[in-house]
């Protein structure tokens, strides 16, 4: 067993800060790496040491394996935590860490290679007895092959990139006429995103739920699951709302899916924290979708309901410690929901909204957690994912958790940039969400009402100002009268604002 004393976090933003917080609690030193665009980022000044590793673009900084290895050696770290995204599922990065005697906090490079390729992963799961979505077992070489594969699988079908994730390289086709364009677009996006344009076909599961199971495996052969997360509310195949437990789940289904998740992890001798993702149809039949060999963005809701710090568990596993938690010890307590707060303009087709944050009030109180990295005066760069924080609430049941969400979204104020906060308010107000009756078609089904219900941050601020103008007028009614010649105080700015907007009639 080896005691880790210093960790380099090879990431940025909220996930870097979140990892460093657990390290701080464990008495472990932290090293941050940052791009030129991230010199003033929160993870830079939160860490014990920080090193610039290149230009603003990811390829010039956070994806530069040799530069990160060089910094790790220079700083004398024992281990590297990759966070999520960037190099977190790069098997070459794992091998380079191993070659330099640096502990990689995550699974082996062999496991990454096996599960990172979705075609290979499907074969492994079939061999292990884990149900998979019907589809092809090899990459498609041409449009004609894609058309024939879709015919055999049946329409509608999904064209999917074999490598990578994050919703990229995926296209839904409903008939033969759509295959050519979808196939070429999926290959192009896969090549630009993952450097591999291999595409395969899967049967489209109608009315599906996207449900994933958190798993933990140690170096002693122990593997457990920490129950499920419901991740069906997605926009452009990207999750934006997650919750645990899933409102669609039954005890019997949880047990069956949990057992298959552990079987899947054991089939590849998994070490560390990972996620087995499933599609579940309306009849509650479930199919393996993919495995994420890293920490997931939505991991905090599992931490909230199970009471386990997953980053600390990752570090302990990397040190060679055996899991102290047994499967029978795992219990979900209460209900947790996570919302992804993004710097984007919902009224302009969710265009990224970089810029300087002028004012920010983060929600707080019982059962509230904000994993973020921005602050007042911080300039959000244009080069990275627009997510600026994750808002997590916990309560004793789902009804109270939703009530708490309404309260914290009311409290969350950010000016200077556009955010999706009001869009999220609309989502949690839809009856289907409140009742827990939704699937991956939720956003498409409610797109129009969500669009119509979106109120811009400027309009929200203006409404507050209008109310303030009216209150000011009522309180100071006598001195605000135009025929009052005895009061020499300056006219209220709220009164002027109200007159300008036409809500005051004097």
WOLINMO-V671473 format. One record per residue. N is the residue number from 1. RES is the residue in one small letter. NEAR is the number of other ideal C-beta (glycine too) atoms within 8 Angstrom. Layout:
# WOLINMO-V671473
n & res & near
N & RES & NEAR
N & RES & NEAR
This chain:
# WOLINMO-V671473
n & res & near
1 & x & 5
2 & x & 7
3 & x & 5
4 & x & 12
5 & x & 6
6 & x & 14
7 & x & 17
8 & x & 16
9 & x & 16
10 & x & 13
11 & x & 16
12 & x & 12
13 & x & 13
14 & x & 12
15 & x & 14
16 & x & 14
17 & x & 14
18 & x & 11
19 & x & 15
20 & x & 14
21 & x & 8
22 & x & 12
23 & x & 13
24 & x & 9
25 & x & 7
26 & x & 8
27 & x & 4
28 & x & 11
29 & x & 9
30 & x & 16
31 & x & 17
32 & x & 15
33 & x & 14
34 & x & 15
35 & x & 16
36 & x & 10
37 & x & 8
38 & x & 11
39 & x & 8
40 & x & 6
41 & x & 11
42 & x & 11
43 & x & 17
44 & x & 12
45 & x & 6
46 & x & 9
47 & x & 12
48 & x & 6
49 & x & 9
50 & x & 10
51 & x & 11
52 & x & 9
53 & x & 12
54 & x & 9
55 & x & 8
56 & x & 9
57 & x & 8
58 & x & 10
59 & x & 6
60 & x & 10
61 & x & 16
62 & x & 12
63 & x & 9
64 & x & 11
65 & x & 11
66 & x & 7
67 & x & 10
68 & x & 15
69 & x & 12
70 & x & 8
71 & x & 13
72 & x & 14
73 & x & 9
74 & x & 7
75 & x & 11
76 & x & 5
77 & x & 11
78 & x & 9
79 & x & 14
80 & x & 15
81 & x & 15
82 & x & 15
83 & x & 14
84 & x & 10
85 & x & 8
86 & x & 11
87 & x & 11
88 & x & 13
89 & x & 10
90 & x & 11
91 & x & 11
92 & x & 8
93 & x & 13
94 & x & 14
95 & x & 9
96 & x & 11
97 & x & 13
98 & x & 10
99 & x & 6
100 & x & 9
101 & x & 4
102 & x & 13
103 & x & 10
104 & x & 12
105 & x & 12
106 & x & 15
107 & x & 10
108 & x & 8
109 & x & 10
110 & x & 7
111 & x & 13
112 & x & 15
113 & x & 10
114 & x & 11
115 & x & 13
116 & x & 13
117 & x & 11
118 & x & 12
119 & x & 13
120 & x & 11
121 & x & 14
122 & x & 12
123 & x & 9
124 & x & 12
125 & x & 13
126 & x & 9
127 & x & 7
128 & x & 10
129 & x & 5
130 & x & 11
131 & x & 8
132 & x & 10
133 & x & 10
134 & x & 6
135 & x & 14
136 & x & 11
137 & x & 7
138 & x & 6
139 & x & 9
140 & x & 12
141 & x & 4
142 & x & 6
143 & x & 9
144 & x & 6
145 & x & 9
146 & x & 15
147 & x & 11
148 & x & 8
149 & x & 14
150 & x & 14
151 & x & 8
152 & x & 6
153 & x & 12
154 & x & 7
155 & x & 9
156 & x & 8
157 & x & 15
158 & x & 13
159 & x & 15
160 & x & 12
161 & x & 18
162 & x & 12
163 & x & 12
164 & x & 11
165 & x & 7
166 & x & 8
167 & x & 8
168 & x & 12
169 & x & 13
170 & x & 11
171 & x & 9
172 & x & 10
173 & x & 13
174 & x & 6
175 & x & 7
176 & x & 8
177 & x & 5
178 & x & 9
179 & x & 14
180 & x & 10
181 & x & 7
182 & x & 12
183 & x & 14
184 & x & 9
185 & x & 9
186 & x & 15
187 & x & 12
188 & x & 9
189 & x & 11
190 & x & 18
191 & x & 10
192 & x & 5
193 & x & 11
194 & x & 10
195 & x & 5
196 & x & 10
197 & x & 8
198 & x & 11
199 & x & 16
200 & x & 16
201 & x & 15
202 & x & 12
203 & x & 11
204 & x & 9
205 & x & 9
206 & x & 7
207 & x & 7
208 & x & 11
209 & x & 12
210 & x & 14
211 & x & 18
212 & x & 13
213 & x & 15
214 & x & 16
215 & x & 16
216 & x & 16
217 & x & 14
218 & x & 12
219 & x & 7
220 & x & 6
221 & x & 6
222 & x & 8
223 & x & 12
224 & x & 13
225 & x & 14
226 & x & 11
227 & x & 14
228 & x & 14
229 & x & 15
230 & x & 15
231 & x & 12
232 & x & 12
233 & x & 13
234 & x & 13
235 & x & 6
236 & x & 5
237 & x & 7
238 & x & 8
239 & x & 11
240 & x & 12
241 & x & 13
242 & x & 12
243 & x & 15
244 & x & 15
245 & x & 12
246 & x & 11
247 & x & 9
248 & x & 10
249 & x & 11
250 & x & 6
251 & x & 6
252 & x & 6
253 & x & 11
254 & x & 12
255 & x & 8
256 & x & 9
257 & x & 14
258 & x & 12
259 & x & 8
260 & x & 14
261 & x & 13
262 & x & 13
263 & x & 11
264 & x & 14
265 & x & 14
266 & x & 11
267 & x & 11
268 & x & 11
269 & x & 9
270 & x & 13
271 & x & 11
272 & x & 13
273 & x & 14
274 & x & 15
275 & x & 11
276 & x & 14
277 & x & 13
278 & x & 15
279 & x & 13
280 & x & 13
281 & x & 13
282 & x & 6
283 & x & 4
284 & x & 9
285 & x & 7
286 & x & 13
287 & x & 12
288 & x & 15
289 & x & 8
290 & x & 9
291 & x & 12
292 & x & 11
293 & x & 14
294 & x & 12
295 & x & 11
296 & x & 11
297 & x & 9
298 & x & 12
299 & x & 11
300 & x & 13
301 & x & 15
302 & x & 16
303 & x & 11
304 & x & 13
305 & x & 15
306 & x & 12
307 & x & 6
308 & x & 9
309 & x & 7
310 & x & 13
311 & x & 12
312 & x & 10
313 & x & 12
314 & x & 14
315 & x & 17
316 & x & 8
317 & x & 16
318 & x & 13
319 & x & 10
320 & x & 7
321 & x & 9
322 & x & 7
323 & x & 12
324 & x & 4
325 & x & 8
326 & x & 7
327 & x & 7
328 & x & 4
329 & x & 6
330 & x & 12
331 & x & 5
332 & x & 9
333 & x & 6
334 & x & 11
335 & x & 14
336 & x & 15
337 & x & 13
338 & x & 13
339 & x & 13
340 & x & 12
341 & x & 14
342 & x & 11
343 & x & 13
344 & x & 12
345 & x & 10
346 & x & 11
347 & x & 6
348 & x & 7
349 & x & 4
350 & x & 9
351 & x & 7
352 & x & 8
353 & x & 12
354 & x & 10
355 & x & 9
356 & x & 9
357 & x & 16
358 & x & 7
359 & x & 9
360 & x & 10
361 & x & 8
362 & x & 9
363 & x & 12
364 & x & 6
365 & x & 7
366 & x & 3
367 & x & 8
368 & x & 12
369 & x & 9
370 & x & 11
371 & x & 11
372 & x & 12
373 & x & 12
374 & x & 10
375 & x & 7
376 & x & 7
377 & x & 7
378 & x & 11
379 & x & 9
380 & x & 14
381 & x & 9
382 & x & 5
383 & x & 8
384 & x & 7
385 & x & 5
386 & x & 11
387 & x & 12
388 & x & 13
389 & x & 12
390 & x & 15
391 & x & 15
392 & x & 15
393 & x & 13
394 & x & 12
395 & x & 13
396 & x & 5
397 & x & 8
398 & x & 10
399 & x & 7
400 & x & 10
401 & x & 17
402 & x & 11
403 & x & 9
404 & x & 13
405 & x & 12
406 & x & 11
407 & x & 10
408 & x & 13
409 & x & 14
410 & x & 6
411 & x & 10
412 & x & 12
413 & x & 7
414 & x & 12
415 & x & 10
416 & x & 8
417 & x & 12
418 & x & 11
419 & x & 13
420 & x & 12
421 & x & 11
422 & x & 13
423 & x & 10
424 & x & 13
425 & x & 10
426 & x & 12
427 & x & 14
428 & x & 14
429 & x & 9
430 & x & 13
431 & x & 5
432 & x & 10
433 & x & 13
434 & x & 9
435 & x & 6
436 & x & 8
437 & x & 5
438 & x & 9
439 & x & 10
440 & x & 9
441 & x & 7
442 & x & 14
443 & x & 10
444 & x & 6
445 & x & 7
446 & x & 11
447 & x & 8
448 & x & 6
449 & x & 9
450 & x & 13
451 & x & 8
452 & x & 6
453 & x & 8
454 & x & 11
455 & x & 6
456 & x & 9
457 & x & 11
458 & x & 6
459 & x & 8
460 & x & 10
461 & x & 9
462 & x & 8
463 & x & 8
464 & x & 8
465 & x & 10
466 & x & 12
467 & x & 8
468 & x & 9
469 & x & 15
470 & x & 11
471 & x & 9
472 & x & 12
473 & x & 14
474 & x & 7
475 & x & 6
476 & x & 10
477 & x & 8
478 & x & 6
479 & x & 8
480 & x & 11
481 & x & 8
482 & x & 4
483 & x & 4
484 & x & 9
485 & x & 4
486 & x & 4
487 & x & 6
488 & x & 3
489 & x & 5
490 & x & 3
491 & x & 7
492 & x & 10
493 & x & 6
494 & x & 12
495 & x & 14
496 & x & 9
497 & x & 11
498 & x & 14
499 & x & 9
500 & x & 6
501 & x & 8
502 & x & 5
503 & x & 7
504 & x & 10
505 & x & 2
506 & x & 6
